[in-house]
Amino acid sequence: MAYFKNIGKIKFEGRNSDNPLSFKYYNAQQIVAGKTMAEHFKFAVAYWHTFCGLGIDPFGFATQFYPWNQAKDFKTKAFHKADAAFEFLDKIGFDYLCFHDFDLIEEGPTQLESEKRLETISDYILDHLEESHKKVLWGTANCFSNPIYMNGAATNPDFSVVARVGAQLKMALDITIKLGGENYVFWGGREGYMSLLNTDVSKELDHLGILLTMAKDYARKQGFRGTFFIEPKPMEPMKHQYDFDASTTIGFIKKYGLEKDFKLNIEINHATLAQHSFDHELAIATSENMLGSIDANRGDDQNGWDTDQFPNNINELTRTMLIILQAGGFQGGGINFDAKLRRNSTDLEDLFHAHIGGADVFARALLIADSILQNGQYQKHREQRYASFDTKEGRKFRAKELVLEDLYAIATSNPPPKSISGKQEMLENLINRFI
């Protein structure tokens, strides 16, 4: 069954096209900075928002009645959803999808029933993957929606719940490996606390570290060679989540000896919830060589929650692409559109408008960032700002060849330092000039 009968394959038509169902900047095979745009981005569609979304919010019922979600039988609905997903991927022209385990099919009443259901739907999706040559950027497990996880998953105070989490992770890893998933993500939606009055933070962090290590070891034994990602988020649904931001998560990864296998999946809206900019989170991740992947969306400037809107801020994404290009790209991952339509966007073609806009703004940002780097002024100013560390004493400091007494001697034998401008406004103007 075809779900998008009136929509053909989305093509690149250039910025002067007035066809809303075409790419204006995203030309998949265009070479930029030595790679095609498709290789730079590895755009992925989020199964949960795009094919499971109903337009529900805390104050209202469903508004998006898509045909693949209408079957009453859970198996039929899962098959229809998969058919719609691969038709959409084919027409939008992206190579990847991302999923949670129970996006693919409704969770069963027991663990064993859930396993049977996942086996059935993963067989069906595997056939689609082989026929279409599409891929799985990453899989993950939904260990936050079921009421049993109200007190946490791996950080739950009840060991029987922790054991259940382990079983669910095993199943999610199994189907991710089966479907050729290139990476695997951990998002600790309930890994945190609502109150410190009833929480032993030390135990919970240890338990989370233990379970992630077990999951990593199991996947490696099954032959999984991809990268594991942790996706930081400071709060919501919990008051405080242990993977608060990039710095916190990197510290956790290193504390539990996971740095050889784990990197970060950074989300734009999660960065702003942590009161950081997105480029800040990327810069922290790249400083530790841990930028694995990103979830592309945005929040609303007036709202303090995770609105998951499609990205459209060209200035923000230009700064984003400057960091990504200078870091050499992602380590294993790509760009997953973890974004949903607004509740009053109810037409099937709105799904295409949203993804077209997201791809175009990233493509435009890539072109601008590459032009800025090719121009050389941006990098020149950054290098000049730290030029003093290329002096004889500066090089010794960076090589850890000086002691504190040496710094004292240098400081007392030289005139007081002069003020050196950071040229922030000039650099902001430089970015805007290329935009």
N, C-alpha and C positions, 0 to 999 in steps of 0.2 A: 504493500500500500504506500502510495506517495502522499506525503503530508504537505509539501511545499510546491504544489503543482504549478502555481502561477509565477514561480520564481526560478529563473535560470541560474547558471553558474555566475558567480560574481567575478567580474573582470577588472583589471586595471585600465582606467580610461583617462587618467591624468587630471590635474587640478582644474582644468577648464571644462570638464564634463559637468552637465547639469543633471545627470542620471543619479538619483539618490542610492540606487542599488549598484554602485560601482566604487572601486577604490580610486581615490584621488592621488594618494602618495605611496601606498603599499603596493610595490611591484615585486613580487616574490623572488624573481630571478635577477633583479638588479644588483650589481656588485657595488658594495659600499665598504670601504676599509678592508678589502681583501676577501669578503664573504658575501654571499647573497643575503638579501633581507630575510628570507626564510630561515637561513642558517643562524643569523644573528638572533632572531626572536623565538623561533620554535613555538609559535602561537598555539595555545591549547584552549579548548572550550571546557568550561566547568560543568560537569554533568549535573551537579546538584541544583545550580541556579537555572541553567538554560533549559533543562528537560524535566526537572522535578518541581520547579517553581510554580506557585499557584497565585501569587500576588497577595498572599495573606500578610497582615501586619497585626500588632497587638490589639488593634481596635476594630478590625474588620475581617470579613471572610474572604474566600477566594474570588478573584476577578478574572483570572487567566485560565480559561477552560480549553486547554489545548487538546486536540483529538487523541493524541497518544496516551493521555492520562484518563480516558473515559471508561476503559474496560473495568468491570467489577472484579474479575478474577486476577489475582496478583501476578500469576505467571504470564497471562496474556498481556497485561499492562506492561510488564517488564520487557517482553519481546517488542511490543509496539514502541516503547520508549527507545530501545536500542535501534530499531529501524529508523526512527526519526533522527536520532543522534547521528547516524552515519550518512543519512541523506543530507543533513545540515552540514556536516563536515565536508562532504563532497562539493556542495554548492558554495560554501563560504571559502573553500580552498585552503583550509588549515590542515596540518598533518597530524595534530595531536588532540587527545582528550585527557582529562583528569577526573578521578572519581573517588568517592567514599564507597565502602563495601555495600551499604544498604541504600545508596542511590540507585544501584543497579537493579535491585529487587527488594521487595518488602521483607523486613526481618521476621523470622519465624518465632513461634511461641517457645521453642527450646533451642539450645545451641546446636544440637544435631540437625534439627529441621532447617535452621539457618544455613548450616553447611551444605545441606542437600540443595537448597535453593540457589546458593552462590555457585555451586558446581554446575547446575543447569544453565543459569544465565551466562556464566563465564564461557561455557561451551558455545553458546549462541553468539556471544560477542567475539570470541576467537575466530569464528567463521567469517564474521564481518571484517575483522582486522585483516585476515589473510586475503580476502577478496578485494578489499579496498586499498590495501597497503598503507592504511593509517596506523598510528602508533599510540601508546600510552606514555605520556610524559611522566606521570606518577600516580600511584594509588595511595589510599590511606584508609583508616578505619574510623567510623563514627562511634567514638567512645564517649559521647556526651549527651545524646538525645534520649536514650532509654532512661526511664526513671531510676533504674538501679544505680546509675552514675550520679545521682544528685549530690553525693558527698565526695565526688572525685572518681577517677578511674584507677590509674596506677598509684595515685596518692590517697586512695580510699582507706579509711581506718579499719575496714573489714577485709580480712585476708581472702575470704571467699569471693568477694567482688574483684580483688586483684587477680585471683586465679581466672576468673571469667574474662577479665581484660586480656590476660595472656592467651586464652583460647581464641578470643576474637582477633587479636593481632596475628596469631598463627594463620587463621583463615584468610585474613586480608592480605598477608604477605604471600600466601600460597596462590591466590588468584592474581595478584599483581605480577608475580613471577610467571605464572601460566600465560598471562596476556602480554608478556614481553615488556612489562613496565621498566622504564629506564631509570626510575628513581622511586623512593618511597618517602612519604611525609608523615611526621608526627605533629599534630596540632593538639595541644593540651587544653581543650575547651573547658574541662572541669578540673584541671590540675592546678589547684590553688586553694584558697580558703574564703569562707564568708565571714568567719570570726576567728580571731586568735585565741579566744577564750577556750575553745575546744580543739585547738590544733597544735600538733607537735611538728613544727616546720622541719626540724632536722630529720625525723623519721620519714616524713613524706618525701623530702628531696632524695634521701637515700633510696627509698623504694622506687621512685621514678628512675633514678640512675640504674638500679639493678634491672628493672624491667626493660629499659631501652637496650641495655647490654645484652640481655637474653634474646630480645627480638633481633638485634643485629647479628648475634652469633648463629641463631637459627637460620636466618636468611642466607648468610654466607655458606652455611653447610648445604643449603639447597642450591647453591650455585649462583646466587644473586650477586652481580658485580656492580650494580648501580650505587648511587650515593644516597645516604639517608639525610633528610632535611628536617630541621625543627623550625616551626613557624612561630615567631614571637607575637604575643599579644598581651597587653598589660592587664586587661579586665574584661568583663562582659563575655560570658555570663557570670563568672565569679567576681567577687569584690577585688581580689588580687590573684593574678595567675603567675606561676613561677617562671614562665618564659616571658617576662615583662617586656623586654626589648632586646636589641641585638647584643648589647654589652652584657646584660644579665645572662642571656642564653649562651654566649660564648664562654663566659665564666663557668657555667654549669657543665658544658661540654668538656671543658678542660679538666674540671674537678673530677669527673668520672671517667676520664681517660678515653673519650670517644672521638677525639679530634681527627683521627686518621680516617674515620668513616662518615662523620657527620659534618654538614654545613647548614647554612640558613636558607630558608624560603621566606623572603621579606615581602610583607603586604603593605601597600601604600596606606590604606585606611587604618591599619594597626599601628603604623608609625605615628600617625597624627593623634590617635587615641593615647599614645604614650607621651604626647606633647613634644614629639620630635618631628622634624621634616623627613620626608622620604629619602632625600639625598643624604641626610645625616646617617640614617640606618644603613644605607648602602655603603657609605664611606667607612663606617665602623666594621661592617662585614668584610669589605675588601682589605682593610688594614690588617686583618687576621687571615687573609686568604680563604674566606669562608662564604663568599657570595655564590650560593648554589642556584637559586631560582627566585622568581618573584611572582606574586599574585597581583594582578593589575586591576585597580579600581580607584575610587576616591570617596572621601566623605563629603558631607555638606558643611559649608563654613558656618552655618547657623546651628547645626545640630552636633551634640557631643556623643554620638554613638556610631556604630558600624553600619552606615547606610549602603555600602557596597554598590556605588554607582559606577557606571563605565567611565574610564579616564578621558579627560578632555583638556587638561591644563598643559599647553604647549611649553610654557616657560619651565614649569616643574619637571616635565619629562625631558626637556633639553638638558637640564642639569643632571637628570638621571642618566641619560645616554652618555654624557661626558664621563661620568664615573665608570659606567659599564665598559665603554670603549677603552679607557685607560687601564682598566683591570684585565683586559683581554677577553671579556665576555663572561658568561656564566660557567660554572663548574658543574656540568651535568644537566642542569635544568633549562628553563626557558621562561616564557611569559604566559601565565595562565590567567584567563579573564574570569577571575573570581568576582563577578559582578552580575547584578540582576536588573531586569527592567523595572521601571517605576510601576507602581500598582495600577496606574491608569493607562499604561501602554499594553494594550490587549490584542493587537493584531499579530499574526504570525510574522509578517515582514518586519515588525519592530525588533525581533531577534537579530535580523540581518543588519538593520540600521545601527544597532548598538555595537555589534562586533566590527562592522565596517569602520565606524567612527573610532573605536579603540585601536584598531590596526593602523588606521591612517595617522592618528596623532603620534603613535610610536614611530612610524616610518618617517614622518616629517621631522620628529625630534632627532632621529638617527642622522638624517641628511644634514640637519643644522649642526649637530654636534661634530660630525665629521668635518664639515667646512671650518668650524672654529678651530679644531685641532690642526687641520691642514694649514690654516692661516698662521699659526705659530705664536700669536701674541699672548693668548691665554696661558700656554705652557711657559712662555718666556717670563711672564710676570711672576708666576708661581716659583719658578726656579730662582729668579733674582731675589725673591723675598728670603730665601734660605741660602743665598750665596756665601754667607759668612761661615757656613759649615763646610765649605770647600777650601777654606784656608788651612794652613798647617795645623794650627791648634784645634780648629773645628773638626778636621778629619780625625785627629787623635781622640777627641771627645766621643765621636760616633763609634770609633773603634774600641772604646772603653779602655784607652791607654792612659787616661788622666785620673788623678785622685783629687779630692776636694781641695787640698793644699795648692794644687796646680791652678785650679780655678781662682783661688784667692790671689795667687801671684800674678796671673794674667790680668785680673780686674784691677789690682792696685798699681800695676805698672803701665796702665793705659788710661787715656782720658775717659770721662764719663760717656756712656753710650748716647748716640744721637737718636732722636725720634725718627722712625721710618714709617711712612704712610703705608697703610694696607691697600689703598687704591680700590676699596670696595665698590664705590659708585662707578668708577671707570669700568670695572669688570662687569658690573651689572649692565651698564650701557653697551658693552661689547656683546654680551649675550643677546640683548634686545636688538642690536643692529643686525645680527645674523638671522634672527627670527623674522 
